[in-house]
Amino acid sequence: MTENRKVIVSIAEERLSEVPAVVTALEEAGLTVDSVLEPIGTVTGSIGQGDVAALQEIPGVQDVELQRDVDTR
């Protein structure tokens, strides 16, 4: 079983009117969506480590970043 990774997906500015369709495509690619920040075109969620690169190939996706935990102590 592959480990799930938390990711932050940025949607291209020219595709912001298509956020719901892009989110559907992300889910079909295996992303479990945690939140959709539609006004700024950002989607957070988790996906298997081996499937992260596939998200980048979805039309409308500008960037996929691995979420990092930051210790603020």
N, C-alpha and C positions, 0 to 999 in steps of 0.2 A: 504494500500500500504506500502510495507516495504522500509525502507531507504536503499539506496545504500551505500556501503562502498568501499573506495579505498583500493586496495590490491597490494602487491608486491609478485609475485610468483617466487620462485627459482626452476630451473630445475636441476635434479640430473646430476652430471658431466658425468656419464657414459651414459646419454641419450642426450647429447648436439648435437649429430648428428641427433636427431629426433625432434628438436625444432619445425619445422613447424607442425608436427603431434600432438605434445603436445599442441601447441597453438590452433589448430582446436578442440581438445578435451575440452580445457578450454572454448572456445567460445560455444561449444555445451552444456556445463554445465551452461551457462548463463553469463560468463564473457564478459563484453564489454572491449575489449583490447584498451589501450591507446598507448602503445609502447612495442616493442619487442627488447631487447638488446641481439641478438642471440649469439655474441661471448662470453658473460659471463652468458648466460642462465637465463636471468631475463625478466619477463613479468610484466607490470603494467596495471591496469585496475580497473573497478568497477563492483560490483555484489551486489545483494540484501543481506542484513544482514543474513538472514536465509539460504543462499546458500553458504556461505564462507567455511564451513566445507567440503562440497562436493568436493571442488577443491583439497583438500589434498588427496582424494582417487584416483585421476587420475594417471595412470601409468606414471612415469617420473617426477612427482612433488615431490620435496624434502621438500619444506616448503612454507607456505602461511602466510604472515604477514600483519596485518592491517597497512596501511600507516598512519603515524602521522604527524601532522603539527607542525613545530617547529618555535617559535618566536625568531628571531635572533636580536631583538632590545636590 
